[in-house]
Amino acid sequence: MNMIAKKFPTAAFIDGEWINSVKTFSVTDPATGAEVAAVPDLGAEDAVRAVDAASRALPLWSAKPAKERAAVLKRWFDLVTAETENLAQLMTTEQGKPLAEARAEIAYGASFIEWFAEEGKRAYGRTIPTTMASKRYLTIKQPIGVVAAIAPWNFPVAMITRKVAPALASGCTIVVKPAAETPLCALALAKLAEDAGLPPGVLNIVTTDDAPAVGKVFCDDSRVRKLSFTGSTEVGKILYRQCADTVKKLTLELGGNAPLLVFDDADLDVAVAGAMASKYRNAGQTCVCANRILVQSGVYDRFAAALVDAVGKLGVGPGMEPGNAVGPLISAEAIVKVETLVSEAVSKGAKVVAGGEIAPAGPLFYSPSVVVGVTPDMSIVREEIFGPVAALVRFNTEAEAIQLANDTPFGLAAYLFSRDLSRAWRVAEKLDAGMVGVNEGIFSNEVVPFGGVKESGLGREGGAEGLEEYLEVKYICLGAIDA
Ligand code: ADP
């Protein structure tokens, strides 16, 4: 087993027990293809056991004052923070991102634990002025109950903490199915939660290579009152349908197709820096990555040249080696998808001006690329690229830019670059997106609501909104006040 993986558990975690299984699946390092660890390949029955455990743990956990739950979460935050270096190395090993980005994700992921530990104490209800002399009205907020979470591989820590922390802070218990590519970070988080004193059954981690079977258990079980999913729109739609029979609450963080608009009046240095941060972070494998870079005619050529310059400075190679800004993609399929999108664009008239090929570092490394002359009909701007390729589309007017930006079933993130305050405000209001970065390429943090509109999903994670997702409002009417 890999050295860093040895420091953390490789067994699943159900009801406070570390569970091994004869059947396992391999976790590999995408930079080298080497096996990092083998983890239990659990099935539907284990998923049921995890839901049983979460159900049993619910009454005691939900009855605790929020302050007591917060104390456990704060210890968890401290332990995660203290383990930053080891966790970051584990993340780079199973996911591939550069170590500096992995460290940043540990801080980002931990910040949700700290934030929701605090927010959990502020689950205020309301008193509502009465309409009848004999009655009084008020609301209280209560935890939804047992939650199931299904997480992706691109942010193996943060996508879990931003579901688990608000669930636990509000008094819910939770069963998590991490992505098969990156289960080790989830298990490491669970170990630290156990060390922080989290009672058995409150957090359970079901590792599996059979996501549909485990996912079906979560959806069908009426004890699970909420499903929180981050992943593809395709799978999100399956889960949405499967949850209909038990009428579950859903948070869905699905795919995006983020437009990044650069207007003639933009500060080009700021725009290039924003595009670089948004596009090439995590080798382009984030759901808020700029997928379509729409540039106004007056600055198109200069912006493209500056972007090519900046891209040329990115080191490409294993995330564990210092100096590399772009690591491997997660899988061979991801490489095929990027190659197919680029070659289709080129066949329709686009031109590769940087990259456009597998990098010398290895078969899963794709050179940071810039493609110009992209038109709105090309798949490269209609589908999520999920790779380090910037596709530049030219536009002439503000109205055209907005029309192009909104011409997609998705609506997660959007970015615009302009020094004209009126334009920035006007365009930000008109973009169909859950989040808009104005002169900014990175906007996620724990205190703000993250989420999308249209087919990018339902609900918000982070911020005050992120807690509400795990709470039900109960209205209480007091009668016979004047009896
Ligand atoms: P990605 O393309 O990012 O891997 P997916 O939507 O396929 O996106 O995966 C996100 C998460 O959903 C992963 O944990 C994966 O195992 C899980 N998943 C995939 N298919 C299903 C399914 N049919 N039911 C439940 N979970 C699924």
Boltz pocket constraint, residues with backbone or C-beta under 6 A from the ligand:
constraints:
  - pocket:
      binder: B
      contacts: [[A, 150], [A, 151], [A, 152], [A, 153], [A, 177], [A, 178], [A, 179], [A, 180], [A, 208], [A, 211], [A, 212], [A, 213], [A, 214], [A, 215], [A, 216], [A, 230], [A, 231], [A, 232], [A, 233], [A, 235], [A, 236], [A, 238], [A, 239]]
      max_distance: 6.0
